[in-house]
Amino acid sequence: MELEPNKYYHLYNRSNNRELLFRNRDNYLYFLSKYRKYLAPFLDTLAYCLMPDHFHFLVFVKSNNSLLIKKNIGLLLSSYTKAVNKSFSRIGSLFQQHTKTKLLIDEKYILMVIAYIHQNPLRKNLITNLENWEFSSYQDYTGLREGTLVDKTFIQNKFISIEAFKLFSLTKVEKNNFIYDLH
């Protein structure tokens, strides 16, 4: 896993055997609190979406210590797994072996990945409106929530209004639009 400073990355992972990672609202919130503890000090988060069996984050690496970031990704996943194992009387690994990272260079491509991340629950038919998925940064961008995890600067510099961002977010982005495998 490469994580160079001052670069954008798409980080993602899924559960083993498509098992539920998040079984209730508290699980989602707990995972985000662990993300804040272990990764937010080293990364600016531009977008995220937690899905029942996987997660996506689009981040900007602001730390020079990539080894610590990699270690903290492992701590995030293992501490979350331990909590889930204890809560639900399960044993073993919850996540697939390695969290994947994809370097994003082109700004238009970064925008497409943000839209893709936000559209995940819509593509999986979990919602009919992007605004209805609580565990995504979309609500932060559209003013439905005043969250502090997401750095909105990148998006605010690309769109003249929230309405323009909402319209862009409806542009259908399919998995096959990407030059790398997202899952």
C-alpha positions in Angstrom: 0.0 0.0 0.0 1.5 3.3 -1.1 0.5 6.5 0.6 2.6 9.4 -0.4 2.2 12.9 1.2 0.3 15.6 -0.6 -1.6 13.1 -2.8 -5.2 12.0 -3.1 -6.2 8.4 -2.6 -9.3 6.3 -2.7 -9.2 3.8 0.3 -11.7 1.0 0.4 -12.2 -2.5 1.9 -15.0 -4.9 2.4 -16.0 -7.7 4.8 -15.0 -11.3 4.4 -17.8 -13.2 2.6 -19.9 -10.1 2.3 -20.8 -10.4 6.0 -22.3 -7.3 7.5 -19.7 -4.9 8.9 -22.3 -2.6 10.3 -25.3 -4.3 11.9 -26.8 -1.2 13.5 -26.5 2.6 13.7 -24.1 2.4 16.6 -21.7 0.3 14.6 -21.5 2.9 11.9 -20.9 5.7 14.5 -18.3 3.6 16.3 -16.4 2.9 13.1 -16.3 6.6 12.3 -15.1 7.5 15.8 -12.2 5.0 15.3 -11.5 6.5 11.9 -11.3 10.0 13.6 -8.9 8.6 16.2 -6.6 6.6 14.0 -6.6 8.3 10.6 -8.2 11.8 10.7 -5.0 13.4 12.2 -3.0 12.3 9.1 -5.5 12.6 6.3 -8.0 15.2 5.0 -11.2 13.3 4.3 -12.9 14.6 1.1 -15.6 12.0 0.9 -16.7 8.8 2.5 -19.5 6.2 2.5 -20.0 3.3 4.9 -22.0 0.5 3.4 -23.4 -2.5 5.2 -20.5 -4.7 3.9 -17.8 -2.3 2.8 -16.5 1.3 3.1 -15.0 4.0 0.9 -12.9 7.1 1.8 -11.4 9.6 -0.5 -8.5 11.2 1.3 -5.7 13.7 0.9 -2.5 12.5 2.7 -1.2 15.4 4.8 1.4 13.5 6.8 4.9 12.4 5.8 4.6 9.3 8.0 3.0 6.7 5.7 4.2 3.9 7.9 2.2 5.2 10.8 -0.9 5.7 8.6 -0.6 2.1 7.4 -0.2 0.9 11.0 -3.2 3.0 12.0 -5.4 1.6 9.2 -4.6 -1.8 10.7 -5.4 -0.6 14.2 -8.7 0.9 13.0 -9.8 -2.4 11.4 -8.6 -4.6 14.2 -10.1 -2.6 17.0 -13.4 -2.4 15.2 -13.3 -6.1 14.5 -12.6 -6.9 18.2 -15.6 -4.7 19.2 -17.9 -6.4 16.7 -16.6 -9.9 17.7 -17.3 -9.2 21.3 -20.7 -7.6 20.7 -22.0 -10.3 18.4 -20.2 -13.3 19.8 -18.3 -14.0 16.6 -14.7 -15.0 16.0 -12.1 -14.2 13.4 -11.3 -11.6 10.8 -14.1 -9.3 9.7 -12.3 -7.5 6.8 -10.7 -8.8 3.7 -6.9 -9.0 4.0 -5.7 -5.6 2.9 -7.3 -2.2 2.6 -6.9 -1.1 -1.0 -5.6 2.3 -2.0 -5.7 3.9 -5.4 -3.8 7.1 -6.2 -6.0 9.7 -7.8 -4.2 12.4 -9.9 -6.7 14.1 -12.2 -9.1 16.5 -10.6 -12.0 15.4 -12.9 -11.3 11.8 -11.9 -11.3 12.8 -8.2 -14.8 14.4 -8.7 -16.0 11.2 -10.4 -14.8 9.1 -7.5 -16.5 11.4 -5.0 -19.8 10.9 -7.0 -19.2 7.2 -7.2 -18.6 7.0 -3.4 -21.8 9.0 -2.7 -23.9 6.9 -5.1 -23.0 3.6 -3.5 -26.2 3.3 -1.4 -28.3 4.3 -4.4 -26.7 1.7 -6.7 -27.4 -1.0 -4.0 -31.0 0.1 -3.7 -30.7 1.0 -0.1 -32.2 4.5 -0.7 -33.9 6.3 -3.5 -32.4 9.7 -2.8 -28.7 10.5 -2.0 -29.7 12.7 0.9 -31.3 9.8 2.7 -28.0 7.8 3.4 -26.8 8.9 6.9 -23.4 7.3 6.6 -22.0 9.3 3.7 -20.4 12.7 3.4 -23.1 13.7 1.0 -25.2 15.1 3.8 -22.3 17.3 4.9 -21.9 18.8 1.5 -25.6 19.5 1.0 -26.1 21.2 4.4 -28.2 18.4 5.9 -25.7 17.9 8.6 -22.9 20.0 10.1 -20.3 17.3 10.3 -16.7 18.0 11.1 -15.0 15.0 9.5 -15.1 16.1 5.9 -12.9 18.8 4.4 -15.2 20.5 2.0 -12.6 22.9 0.4 -11.9 20.8 -2.7 -15.6 20.5 -3.6 -16.4 24.2 -2.7 -13.6 25.3 -5.1 -15.1 23.2 -7.9 -18.8 24.2 -7.7 -20.4 27.6 -7.6 -23.3 26.4 -5.4 -24.6 23.4 -3.4 -27.3 23.1 -6.1 -24.5 22.7 -8.8 -22.9 20.0 -6.6 -26.2 18.2 -6.1 -26.8 18.2 -9.9 -23.3 16.9 -10.5 -23.8 14.2 -7.9 -26.8 12.8 -9.9 -24.5 12.1 -12.8 -24.6 8.3 -13.0 -21.2 6.8 -12.4 -20.8 3.1 -13.0 -18.1 0.8 -11.7 -16.9 0.1 -15.3 -16.1 3.9 -15.6 -13.0 3.2 -13.5 -9.6 2.1 -14.6 -9.2 0.0 -11.5 -11.3 -2.6 -9.7 -13.2 -1.0 -6.9 -14.1 -4.2 -5.1 
